[in-house]
Amino acid sequence: MSSVNWNARFSDIALNVKPSPIRALIKYTKTPGVISFAGGNPDPAVFPVSEFAEASAILTREGRDVLQYGSTDGYGPLKDYIAKWMAPRMGRETKPDEMIITTGSQEGMDLLTSVLVNNGDTIIVEGPTYPGALHAMRNRGARFLSVPCDKDGLCVDMLPSIIEQGRKDGHNIKLIYTIVNFQNPSGATLSEERRAKLLEIAEKYDLIIFEDDPYGHLRYNGEHLPTIFSMDKKNTGRVVYACSFSKILAPGTRVAWIVGEAELMQKLIMIKQGTNLCTSVVAQALVYEYCRLGYLDSFLPKIVAHYSKKRDAMGAGFKKYLPSNACYQTPEGGFFFWIQVPGIDSKALFMKAIEHGVAFVTGPSFYVDESGIDFIRTCFTFAQPEELEEGAKRLGAAIKAL
């Protein structure tokens, strides 16, 4: 047994860190026979394995460069590809010094927070929001103010009063974090009107907008909305945009990107140099070659069609088996249904659902104050088609048995 008193040696961050609430539930999903609607995982059945194997030819062609240390800001050919590919969404081709390739979007969150937030500073987040973002931001000493969401995303009209009251209460507010498309967990998309108003509010109160967009390419119906980044016609530089290949290609690549004003990105690069030097050049090169060969553009319609059918199957199952007081919107894209069952305790329901052979994520996991007790999040992308209706049936039975 160790003789070291670790608690006396741990940093403040280590003493206060909490485990991921979602990952804490994963162990229950491993129970034999349980259908998992819990983790927000892509479907491995559609991973482009053979195409990636073909892309690995870049190692034969350019192995001496690819297997070497790389530039901290990212693999140049991949950055160039992303800048051109994303130009219609971003409103222009972003410049090389405005983009950093990161090891997953989680690293981008950590880098941005470390550059902008001092211990005790405040970040405005959506309620509910992605727990992984809260985790990364807490690790950098952030505090939070939460703004409710509805079917059109962040309730932007509430922001001015929350900002002004927060400042009166001593909050040093640095930025606003928003998941703009098919939000995790609510599935809501921030309306174009609200995007424009959010930008106006950020300018008025001199705040940075962190526009997180991991699901934006996965729209199953309706029209794509302009990014907030592209709406910044004044080029104020106050919008930082992040996206990832995790949901549109494969999460195992751990390749994502973050875009912002060059002066800000240079600071992120300096922090990244002190953490991992650079994102895996091998992974970046494989992703680049895959994209260069044209596979990404042909792959996206396939996964959109694949996931759209799964969304519809889960929705049909819920309509058939959930109680009539269950409230939810069918998302236009992304991975998730966000369901409110008034009067239930989602934590108690989770254990009952495991008994019935189905798993989800409880509502309080997505709130800074652990509210949302009567909400649950279900993911439709990972479960196999034959499991979606059966999982909905088991969930309905668990609710009735609670």
C-alpha positions in Angstrom: 0.0 0.0 0.0 1.3 3.4 -0.9 2.8 5.5 1.9 2.3 8.7 -0.1 -0.4 11.1 1.0 -1.6 12.0 -2.5 -4.4 14.4 -1.3 -1.7 16.6 0.3 0.1 16.7 -3.1 -2.7 17.0 -5.6 -3.3 20.4 -7.3 -6.5 22.3 -6.8 -7.6 21.0 -10.2 -7.0 17.4 -9.3 -8.8 17.7 -6.0 -11.9 19.3 -7.6 -12.1 17.3 -10.8 -15.1 15.1 -11.4 -15.4 12.1 -13.6 -17.4 12.4 -16.8 -21.1 11.7 -15.9 -21.6 10.0 -19.2 -18.6 7.7 -19.0 -19.6 6.8 -15.4 -22.8 5.3 -16.9 -21.0 3.3 -19.6 -20.2 0.4 -17.4 -23.9 -0.4 -17.2 -24.2 -0.5 -20.9 -21.8 -3.4 -21.0 -24.3 -5.6 -19.3 -25.1 -8.5 -21.7 -28.3 -7.9 -23.5 -28.6 -4.1 -22.8 -29.4 -2.0 -25.8 -27.4 1.2 -25.5 -28.9 4.6 -26.4 -26.3 6.2 -24.1 -22.9 7.1 -25.6 -23.0 9.5 -28.6 -21.0 7.1 -30.8 -21.1 6.9 -34.6 -22.1 3.5 -36.2 -19.0 1.4 -36.8 -20.9 -0.5 -39.5 -20.5 2.5 -41.8 -16.8 3.3 -41.1 -15.0 3.6 -44.4 -12.4 0.9 -43.6 -11.4 -0.1 -47.1 -11.1 3.6 -48.2 -8.9 4.3 -45.3 -6.8 1.4 -46.1 -6.4 2.8 -49.6 -5.5 6.2 -48.1 -2.7 4.6 -46.2 -0.7 4.5 -49.4 0.4 8.0 -48.5 2.8 6.4 -46.0 4.5 4.6 -48.9 4.7 7.8 -50.9 5.5 10.3 -48.2 6.4 8.2 -45.2 9.7 10.0 -44.4 7.8 13.2 -43.9 4.6 11.9 -42.4 6.4 9.8 -39.7 8.4 12.8 -38.6 7.4 15.5 -36.0 4.9 17.9 -37.6 4.1 21.6 -37.3 2.1 22.4 -34.2 -0.6 24.2 -36.1 -1.3 21.1 -38.3 -0.4 19.3 -41.5 -0.4 21.9 -44.3 -2.2 19.9 -47.0 -5.0 19.0 -44.7 -5.4 22.6 -43.6 -5.5 23.7 -47.2 -8.2 21.1 -48.0 -10.4 22.1 -45.0 -10.1 25.8 -45.8 -11.4 25.1 -49.4 -14.0 22.5 -48.4 -15.4 24.7 -45.6 -15.4 28.0 -47.5 -19.1 27.9 -48.4 -20.0 27.4 -44.7 -17.4 29.9 -43.4 -18.1 32.6 -46.0 -14.6 32.6 -47.3 -11.4 30.5 -47.4 -9.8 30.8 -44.0 -6.1 31.6 -44.0 -3.5 29.1 -42.7 -2.7 31.2 -39.7 -6.4 31.2 -38.7 -6.6 27.5 -38.3 -5.2 24.8 -36.0 -5.6 21.1 -36.3 -6.3 19.6 -32.9 -6.4 16.2 -31.4 -10.2 16.0 -31.3 -12.4 19.0 -30.7 -11.9 18.4 -26.9 -8.4 19.7 -27.2 -9.6 22.8 -29.0 -11.9 23.5 -26.1 -9.1 23.1 -23.6 -6.7 25.3 -25.6 -9.2 28.1 -26.1 -10.2 28.0 -22.4 -6.5 28.0 -21.3 -5.8 31.1 -23.4 -8.9 33.1 -22.5 -10.0 32.1 -19.0 -8.2 32.7 -15.7 -9.2 30.7 -12.6 -12.6 32.0 -11.5 -13.6 33.6 -14.8 -17.0 32.8 -16.2 -18.3 31.2 -19.4 -21.9 31.4 -20.5 -23.2 28.0 -21.6 -26.4 26.6 -22.8 -28.7 24.7 -20.4 -28.5 21.8 -21.3 -25.0 21.5 -22.8 -22.3 19.0 -23.7 -20.7 17.7 -20.4 -17.3 17.2 -22.1 -17.1 21.0 -22.6 -18.0 21.6 -19.0 -15.3 19.1 -17.9 -12.6 20.8 -20.1 -13.6 24.3 -19.0 -13.8 23.4 -15.3 -10.3 21.9 -15.5 -9.1 25.4 -16.4 -10.9 27.0 -13.4 -14.0 28.3 -15.2 -17.3 29.2 -13.5 -20.5 29.1 -15.5 -23.7 31.0 -16.1 -26.4 29.0 -17.8 -29.0 30.2 -20.4 -32.0 28.0 -21.2 -32.6 26.5 -24.6 -35.8 25.8 -26.5 -36.7 24.2 -29.9 -34.8 27.1 -31.6 -31.6 26.7 -29.5 -30.1 29.2 -27.1 -32.7 31.6 -25.7 -30.7 34.6 -26.9 -33.3 37.2 -25.7 -32.4 36.2 -22.1 -28.7 36.9 -22.6 -28.5 40.7 -21.9 -30.2 40.4 -18.5 -28.1 37.4 -17.5 -24.9 39.1 -18.6 -25.7 42.3 -16.8 -26.8 40.6 -13.6 -23.8 38.3 -13.8 -21.5 41.3 -13.9 -23.2 42.9 -11.0 -22.7 39.7 -9.1 -19.0 39.8 -9.8 -18.7 37.4 -12.7 -15.9 38.2 -15.1 -17.6 36.8 -18.2 -15.1 35.9 -21.0 -17.1 34.0 -23.7 -20.3 32.3 -24.8 -20.2 28.6 -25.7 -22.9 27.4 -28.1 -23.4 24.2 -30.0 -25.2 25.7 -33.0 -26.5 22.7 -35.0 -28.4 19.7 -33.6 -27.2 20.5 -30.2 -25.9 17.8 -27.8 -28.1 16.9 -26.0 -31.3 18.8 -27.1 -31.0 18.2 -30.8 -32.0 21.9 -31.3 -30.6 24.1 -34.0 -30.0 27.8 -33.3 -32.2 29.8 -35.6 -30.7 32.2 -38.1 -32.4 35.1 -36.4 -30.9 34.1 -33.1 -27.4 33.7 -34.6 -27.5 37.2 -35.8 -28.8 38.5 -32.5 -26.2 36.5 -30.6 -23.4 38.2 -32.7 -24.9 41.6 -31.9 -25.0 40.9 -28.2 -21.5 39.6 -28.2 -20.4 42.9 -29.8 -22.4 45.0 -27.4 -20.9 43.3 -24.3 -17.5 42.7 -25.8 -17.6 38.9 -25.5 -16.2 36.0 -27.6 -18.5 33.4 -29.2 -17.2 29.8 -29.2 -19.2 28.2 -32.1 -19.0 24.5 -31.7 -20.3 22.6 -34.7 -19.5 18.9 -34.6 -22.8 17.8 -36.1 -23.4 20.5 -38.7 -22.8 18.3 -41.8 -25.4 15.7 -40.6 -28.6 17.4 -41.6 -31.4 15.0 -42.5 -34.1 17.5 -43.6 -34.4 21.3 -43.9 -31.7 23.7 -45.1 -28.3 24.4 -43.7 -28.0 27.7 -41.8 -25.1 30.1 -42.1 -22.4 29.8 -39.5 -22.1 32.6 -37.0 -18.5 32.9 -38.2 -19.7 33.7 -41.7 -22.2 36.2 -40.4 -19.5 38.4 -38.9 -19.4 40.7 -41.8 -17.5 43.4 -39.8 -14.7 40.9 -39.3 -14.7 41.6 -35.6 -12.7 38.4 -34.9 -14.9 37.6 -31.9 -16.2 34.3 -33.3 -14.1 31.1 -32.8 -15.4 28.1 -34.8 -14.7 24.4 -34.2 -15.5 21.3 -36.1 -14.4 17.7 -36.2 -14.0 14.6 -38.3 -15.2 12.4 -35.4 -18.9 12.4 -36.4 -18.6 12.7 -40.2 -15.7 10.2 -40.7 -14.4 8.3 -37.7 -13.7 9.3 -34.1 -10.6 7.1 -33.9 -8.8 9.6 -36.2 -8.9 12.2 -33.3 -8.6 14.9 -36.0 -10.5 18.2 -35.6 -9.9 21.9 -36.3 -10.5 25.3 -34.7 -10.6 28.6 -36.6 -10.2 32.1 -35.2 -8.3 35.3 -35.5 -4.6 34.8 -36.2 -3.4 36.5 -33.0 -5.6 34.3 -30.9 -4.6 31.1 -32.8 -0.9 31.9 -32.2 -1.5 31.8 -28.5 -3.3 28.5 -28.8 -0.3 27.1 -30.8 2.1 28.2 -27.9 -0.1 26.3 -25.4 -0.3 23.2 -27.7 3.5 23.2 -28.0 3.7 22.6 -24.3 1.2 19.8 -24.2 1.5 17.4 -27.2 3.8 19.3 -29.7 1.5 18.4 -32.6 -1.5 16.3 -33.5 -0.5 12.9 -34.9 0.9 13.6 -38.4 0.1 10.1 -39.5 -3.6 10.6 -38.6 -3.7 13.9 -40.3 -2.1 12.6 -43.4 -4.5 9.6 -43.6 -7.5 11.9 -43.3 -6.1 14.3 -45.9 -5.4 11.5 -48.4 -8.9 10.0 -47.8 -10.4 13.5 -48.5 -8.0 14.1 -51.5 -9.2 10.9 -53.1 -12.8 12.3 -53.0 -14.1 9.9 -50.5 -15.4 12.3 -47.9 -17.8 14.0 -50.3 -19.2 10.7 -51.4 -19.3 9.3 -47.9 -21.4 12.1 -46.4 -24.6 11.5 -48.3 -24.3 7.8 -47.3 -24.1 8.4 -43.6 -26.8 11.1 -43.8 -29.2 8.6 -45.4 -28.1 5.9 -42.9 -28.6 8.0 -39.8 -31.8 9.6 -41.1 -33.4 6.1 -41.3 -32.2 5.4 -37.8 -33.6 8.7 -36.5 -36.9 7.9 -38.1 -36.9 4.3 -36.6 -36.2 5.6 -33.1 -38.9 8.3 -33.5 -41.4 5.7 -34.7 -40.6 3.5 -31.7 -41.0 6.4 -29.3 -44.4 7.3 -30.8 -45.5 3.7 -30.4 -44.2 2.9 -26.9 -43.5 6.1 -24.8 -46.3 7.4 -22.6 -48.5 10.2 -24.0 -47.0 12.8 -21.6 -43.4 12.3 -23.0 -42.3 15.5 -24.7 -39.7 15.6 -27.5 -38.9 17.1 -30.8 -37.7 15.1 -33.8 -34.2 16.5 -34.5 -33.5 17.7 -38.1 -30.0 16.2 -37.8 -27.3 15.1 -35.4 -27.4 12.1 -33.1 -29.9 12.7 -30.3 -33.4 12.8 -29.0 -34.0 14.9 -25.9 -37.0 13.6 -24.0 -38.9 15.1 -21.0 -41.2 12.8 -19.0 -42.8 15.2 -16.4 -42.6 13.9 -12.9 -40.0 11.2 -13.3 -36.5 11.0 -11.7 -34.3 10.2 -14.6 -31.6 8.7 -12.3 -34.1 6.3 -10.9 -35.5 5.6 -14.4 -32.0 4.8 -15.6 -31.6 1.9 -13.1 -35.1 0.7 -13.9 -34.2 0.9 -17.6 -31.1 -1.2 -17.1 -33.3 -3.9 -15.5 -35.4 -3.7 -18.7 -32.3 -3.9 -20.9 -31.9 -0.4 -22.3 -29.6 2.5 -21.4 -29.7 6.3 -21.9 -28.0 9.3 -20.3 -29.8 11.1 -17.5 -30.7 14.8 -17.8 -28.7 16.3 -14.9 -25.5 15.2 -16.6 -26.0 18.1 -19.1 -26.6 21.0 -16.6 -24.1 23.0 -14.6 -26.4 22.9 -11.6 -27.5 19.3 -12.2 -31.1 20.3 -12.9 -33.1 18.7 -15.7 -34.1 15.7 -13.5 -37.0 14.7 -15.7 -35.0 14.7 -19.0 -33.2 11.9 -20.7 -31.0 11.8 -23.8 -31.1 9.0 -26.3 -28.7 8.4 -29.2 -29.9 6.7 -32.3 -26.7 6.4 -34.4 -24.9 3.6 -32.6 -27.7 1.0 -32.0 -28.4 -1.3 -34.9 -31.7 -1.0 -36.8 -33.3 -4.0 -35.3 -32.5 -2.6 -31.8 -34.2 0.8 -32.2 -37.8 -0.3 -31.9 -37.0 -2.9 -29.2 -35.1 -0.3 -27.2 -38.0 2.1 -27.4 -40.3 -0.7 -26.2 -38.1 -1.4 -23.3 -37.8 2.3 -22.4 -41.5 2.6 -22.4 -41.9 -0.4 -20.2 -39.3 1.0 -17.8 -41.2 4.3 -17.5 -44.4 2.6 -16.8 -42.8 0.3 -14.2 -41.2 3.2 -12.3 
